[in-house]
Structures are given as structure tokens and as C-alpha cells.
Amino acid sequence: MSADAPVFFEELPCESGRVIGLARLNAPRSLNALSLPMIRLLHERLTAWAADERVACVWLEGAGEKAFCAGGDIVEMYKSMTPVGERNGFIEDYFASEYRLDHLIHVYEKPLICWAHGIVMGGGMGLMQGAAQRVVTEKTKLAMPEITIGLYPDVGGSFFLNRTPGKTGLFAGLTGVHLNAGDALFMGMADVFIHAEQRDAVMSALQGLALSGNAATDHVLVHRLLREASPRDTPASPVREHFDVIQHACDAATLVEVGEALHHSKTHSEWMQRAVATYERGCAQTAWLVWEQLRRARHLSLAEVFRMEWVMSVQCAMHADFREGVRALLIEKDGAPQFRYHKPEDVPAAYIDGFFVSPAPSHPLADL
């Protein structure tokens, strides 16, 4: 595999005679933003490794020190945008392929370790959250910041944000708050903390394990090794420190009431003020999509979640706010998106309901 390939693959020998499949996102200049070719390469190789008896374990990481993966290839999506209201073949294919890959990682039988060092946002969260072992470091910075661009926390966010303590998942989706390693551990979005400098030592130790190819026993061995590499002290969690405040604000009966409670919570701390400020200048459409996706997905299966999100994402591309948010943040970078609605109370319920209606006669993820 060429060192210039968008995903670098390697098979590392183990003392037991098995191998560890190493997959490295290889686009550090774009913070390993997930392009469609990268998605397809990953899906093809992970599928092959799942069927390969020699491969006992998979390690997924990003090239460079800045990011595991800063998200999907939003710029490429913007370039492909069709007129408002029209379907977009590239975007439909992109999201179907991405969610199929995310689903594969969630149901992967062999131990799959995600070394989530640096920035992990959007599409990076989709890759990370399904992994059997989600490792965070002192440089990890997680977020689902779609409130700023008129999208919503996709890539399985309807699933994993519904499984965080209390209303912290709703808070993270509404505010796009940056989460550190301590937050990720507290919220159940990471499994273990390991110092970044230990990466090579952990990999060497993995190669020394008696990995047998039996998934059940290999999971146990990998679990124990990673916990042994974790220090006793882990980073403090601002989300944990603000849990009662978050819970009080986000446990209101309606989205409008949540917004009012968040506004009043800004006086609690500078951290809370920053988080709520992002919500208040964010996209009202997104706020409603976050509210509705978590409400509607509460009892859905993983496959049903990805099918629902594909519809939502395709609809977002057919509406104006997503392209306007990307334009303002990533293309022209004026930081002044002109979203259709200014406040959640201005958004008609029927408008949001339309995001859950598929524009396609058949669903590309029907077979999940």
C-alpha cells in the first residue's frame, strides 16, 4: 500500500502467529476528513479482515498529531450541491456508504481498537463510537458541531447520544460543545484513557499477546491490556462537573423551554456560557432535528437509526440551511450564516416532519 494512499493499511505480525490489521486515515492536511474513497477503502478492507482467519484484531487511527478524523468531507458535499429541493446522487451515495461503514464497525466481531487521538468530530465520531475499544488521550477533543452548519449529529448520533448519562447527549448535540477525554469517559463515548506517548508501547504489547483468532477470548486479552496501560488518574470532566446544571436545563418538556433554561444557565460558568452561546447563534433547524432525532430514535435498533439518518441527511442536502452553514463556516468563511429561521419557536412542525420523509423510492440501507 502506497504511503500516499488515502488510507494506509498494514498487517503487523503477532508472536502467536496471527496478525493485527492496522488502518490509518491518511489525509493529515485535511485533519483526516473522511472522503468517499476513504470510506470505500475502509469498508472493503475491514470486510476482508473480518473473513481472514489470520487477522485477530484491528487497530484504527489517523495520521498526524492533530486529528483522528475531523469529520466528513463537507467541502466536497458543498461542491456537489444541486438546486434546493432536488436530489443529489453524490450525497445520497456518500451517506449510504458512510453509514454502512459505521454499522459494520458497530457489529464487528473481532476486537477493533480506535486510537482516538486529537480532534474527533462528526464522521470521526461515527468511526469511533462503534469500535469495541475506544481509546482517548490527553489531546482528544470530541464534538458533534453540526449546530453551526445546519446539519445534525448523524453517523449514529441518534443511537449513541441517546445512551449518555441523563440529558448530556441532548446537550452535546444542541451546543456542539467540545468534549475532552474525561468527558468522553463519563458520557460512555470512550472506554479507556491512555497517554499518547504510550501508543507504540501499547501496539508492541498487543503484538505480544496470545491472540488466537477466537473473538471472545481475544476481546478479553485486548481489554485487559488496554486497562493495564491506563493511568490511575484521568482528565477531569467539565460535563460531569456541570451535570446537575445540564440536567436541569435539558430535562424540560419542550425544545423552546430547554432553550430558555440553557439561556439562564449561562451565568453558572464560563464553560457553560461558551456552550450555550454556540447553541444560541446556531441553526434553529438543527436544534429541532437534534430534538426530534433523539425522541424518534429512543427505541430504534442500530440499523433503523442509520436508515432514519440517511433520510434526514439527504433531506438536509435538499434544504438551504445546510449549504448556507457550510458556505459561511468553510467556504467563504465569513462566519455569518443566514439561516431560514432565527429561533426554534419560529420553525413550523410540518417543516421538520418533512426531514423524516424519504425522497427515494427504495432505501439503500434496507438490507442492514
NORDA-V835907 format. One record per backbone hydrogen bond with DSSP energy under -1.0 kcal/mol. NH is the residue of the N-H (numbers start at 1). CO is the residue of the C=O. Records with the same first field share a line. If there is no record, write none. Layout:
NH: CO, CO
This chain:
5: 2
8: 24
10: 22
12: 20
14: 18
15: 207
17: 14
19: 54
20: 12
21: 57
22: 10
23: 59
24: 8
25: 61
26: 6
30: 27
31: 28
32: 27
34: 71
39: 35
40: 36
41: 37
42: 38
43: 39
44: 40
45: 41
46: 42
47: 43
48: 44
49: 45
50: 46
51: 47
55: 52
56: 19
58: 111
59: 21
60: 113
61: 23
63: 25
68: 119
69: 119
70: 31
73: 34
74: 72
77: 73
78: 74
79: 75
80: 76
81: 78
85: 318
86: 83
92: 88
93: 89
94: 90
95: 91
96: 92
97: 93
98: 94
99: 95
100: 96
101: 97
102: 98
103: 99
104: 100
105: 101
106: 102
107: 103
113: 58
114: 133
115: 60
116: 114, 135
117: 115
119: 66
120: 141
121: 69
122: 143
124: 121
125: 122
126: 122
127: 123
128: 124
129: 125
131: 128
133: 112
135: 114
136: 192
140: 137
141: 118
142: 179
143: 120
148: 145
149: 146
150: 146
151: 146
154: 152
157: 154
159: 156
160: 156
161: 157
163: 160
168: 165
171: 167
172: 168
173: 169
174: 170
175: 171
176: 172
179: 142
184: 180
185: 181
186: 182
187: 183
189: 184
190: 184
191: 134
192: 134
194: 136
198: 195
199: 196
202: 198
203: 199
204: 200
205: 201
206: 202
207: 203
209: 206
211: 209
218: 214
219: 215
220: 216
221: 217
222: 218
223: 219
224: 220
225: 221
226: 222
227: 223
228: 224
229: 225
241: 237
242: 238
243: 240
246: 242
247: 243
248: 244
249: 245
250: 246
251: 247
258: 254
259: 255
260: 256
261: 257
262: 258
263: 259
264: 260
265: 261
266: 263
268: 265
273: 269
274: 270
275: 271
276: 272
277: 273
278: 274
279: 275
280: 276
281: 277
283: 147
287: 283
288: 284
289: 285
290: 286
291: 287
292: 288
293: 289
294: 290
295: 291
296: 292
297: 293
300: 297
305: 301
306: 302
307: 303
308: 304
309: 305
310: 306
311: 307
312: 308
313: 309
314: 310
315: 311
316: 312
317: 313
319: 316
324: 320
325: 321
326: 322
327: 323
328: 324
329: 325
330: 326
331: 326
332: 327
333: 327
335: 328
346: 343
347: 344
352: 348
353: 349
354: 350
355: 352
356: 353
357: 354
366: 363
368: 365
